[in-house]
Amino acid sequence: MNTFPADRTVRIGTRSSPMALAQANLVAGLLRKEQPGLRVELAPVTTEADRWQGDLAQLGGKGLFVKQIDAMLQRGEVDLAVHCVKDVPGDVALPQGLVFAAYLPRDDVRDVLLFPEGSAMRTLDDLPAGATVATSAVRRKAQLNRLRPDLDVVRVRGAVGTRIAKLDARKQNDAPLDAMILATSGLERLALSHRGRQVFTADDILPAVGAGALGLECRHDDGPVTGLLTRLNHERTMTEVTAERAMLHDLRGHCNSPIAGHCVTAPDGQLSLRGMVFAPDGSAFVHTHLLSGTGNDPTALGTRVAAELLRQGAGEIIAGIPH
């Protein structure tokens, strides 16, 4: 087993939000466990996207969460970045010289419904017609509009703790919030799982591409760091995420495109990928579910799923062309 140079410190670039810091500290702990005595430092940064309180699409999309840290990585100011894979743009290549050397074992990919503290409600069915449900994702909004078109789905942003505080205060720009949808994995990382009520199955709300997965990114020519991170790689997660991101890439989807995709590995090792594309209001959607078949190539599977979705009209939906 290769050892990391004893005189070198590993610097982790991370956003400064509680969630991002929890994830970076998780990786730091895994690295120290893998190589006892390893020196690890965090380099927190507040990105432009973190400071922006409006619609991210107006600023350039979720990719801004990772862009600033990627630039630090390219300049050599940090040695690795910990990214939520769902925040990494799929319609463009990774910045020059950067590579995902490892993915950690995937967390729960499902979304969960929360209610204000003290509420007696437990499920989506408990909400009356016209109730206001907050979410940060167009993907969730589109699917929720299909499940309950009678609800008022509004956008909410900010750190998870801040969003939950808004829910408990029942206010979002002076409008009452009756419920909120968040990622199960995010609640778990912040030890807030007890706030979740109804956990949606993938049949109810198909997860985002890369949901629940953390990617460890570094410079491809940094042999010591690449070798170290490779030792943390979870092969199954890498394979499944590769299939999902191949689909996203071929759809040319961006952060404001309601695209969902989820790949799982069957007991026999065969890959199974579901993909969906929605109109933002949920009024139109296309869906397909394919198996990898002979060869079990994740990139080929993602390409096939994207091609089928495009055949069904996904390109027009993404472009906002009325059906």
Secondary structure by P-SEA (a helix, b strand, c coil): cccccccbbbbbbbcccaaaaaaaaaaaaaaaaacccbbbbbbcccccccccccccccccccccccaaaaaaaaaccccbbbbccccccccccccccccccccccccccbbbbbcccccccccccccccbbbbbbccaaaaaaaaaaccccbbbbbbccaaaaaaaaaacccccccccbbbbbaaaaaaaccccccccccccccccccccccbbbbbccccaaaaaaaaaaaccaaaaaaaaaaaaaaaaaccccccbbbbbbbbccccbbbbbbbbbcccccccccccccccccccaaaaaaaaaaaaaaacaaaaaacccc
